Amino acid sequence: MKSVDDIARQAKQAKLELMKISTAQKNDILEAMAQGLTDEAAYIIARNAVDVEESKKKGKTESLIDRLALNEKRIEAMAQGLRDIARLDDPIGEVIGAKKRPNGLLISKQRVPLGVIGIIYEARPNVTADAVGLCLKAGNAVVLKGSSEAIHSNIAISEIMVKRGEAVGLPKGAVGLIRETSREAAAHMMKLNEYIDVLIPRGGAGLIKSVVENATVPVIETGTGNCHIYVDQYADLQMAKEITVNAKVSRPSVCNAAESLLVHKDVADKFLPKVIGALVEKDVEVRGCPTCEQYGAKPATDEDYYTEFLDLIISVKVVDSFDEAVAHINKYSTGHSEAIITDSYTNAQRFKAEVDSAAVYVNASTRYTDGFEFGFGAEIGISTQRLHARGPMGLEELTTVKYVIDGDGQVRW
């Protein structure tokens, strides 16, 4: 596909120009882009309205439309994310370690850009701004492939950012948006090893699986979020209720929302009526085990415990022990974020050590697994794999390393 190839080829050329840009220049570009988003918010909202209306006509879910929709507040948040990235330390050139060898060679390990990063994502136009900001600050060119549901929004956002960025020194081709929305275009992009150095999928389980299984370009896998809250026998039950409701209800369509609740049998009779009542008041459908059904839950299937609902639905189960809770989480979780609510130091420490997920919480909502909240600025996604990056992916995760060797005439025969 010529247009896809052209965008990727231009990005490869631009990555060499990006290597010459100073931190101050990168920050100026990001500030200009942020100002462009706020200056032209009305235009972005108008183009976004087209996407929203078309998605409604197609019968898309409320959770998808929530992720898709933009307003002035969300656009300002996108702009602020770019400004926050501009204020972060530049990772490029950071010396991670250095060692002088007996022969006099000084060998240092330094951070460098990954190169050209391809981002394939679904109906979340804010990802366009986040991805561009993080990739550029880390010295990378970026090729974007959004979904058809957000195409008008993504075009508007990317055009504004490119226009404002190029006015203050952004190399041409450093930010490219593939406008073809077909699956064939995405599949073609996944195999452009000649131009793209790494792919990052950001979206639901289907998208991530497709990229992982079909790409020949190396992939950093961002994970789906079947996140759990375990209410221990030693929990403060009022705290547990507030955290559960927050983690499920505050924004159910995002990957760090709680999808499953586990409750120790010793506190089930006290806690379940309170928490199920509070969830139902917030229009949450509760699916639970037979004990939970006694308090108004609908019956849960085994599939429910595997499911990332991304909606006002939660699965609930009563467990007999701490060990059963951990075993359940490690079986059903996608490895994203899990929380324990407890006053037991021992159980808290065991939970942190034994739960195999990217983020593990004690007495706090899973909703904090987020690049902004972790102090990284915007994030490119939440990685649930173990190679190179895990958890919220900020600037450092968008770099690799090279070795720099300084000598004074050494030769090796």
PyMOL commands that set and color helices and strands:
alter all, ss='L'
color gray80, all
select helices_A, chain A and resi 2-18+23-39+41-57+62-68+72-87+126-137+148-166+183-189+205-214+237-249+265-281+290-293+302-306+322-332+345-354+366-368+396-398
alter helices_A, ss='H'
color red, helices_A
select strands_A, chain A and resi 95-100+106-113+116-121+141-145+175-177+198-202+227-231+258-264+285-288+298-299+313-319+337-341+359-362+382-383+391-392+399-406
alter strands_A, ss='S'
color yellow, strands_A
deselect
rebuild
show_as cartoon
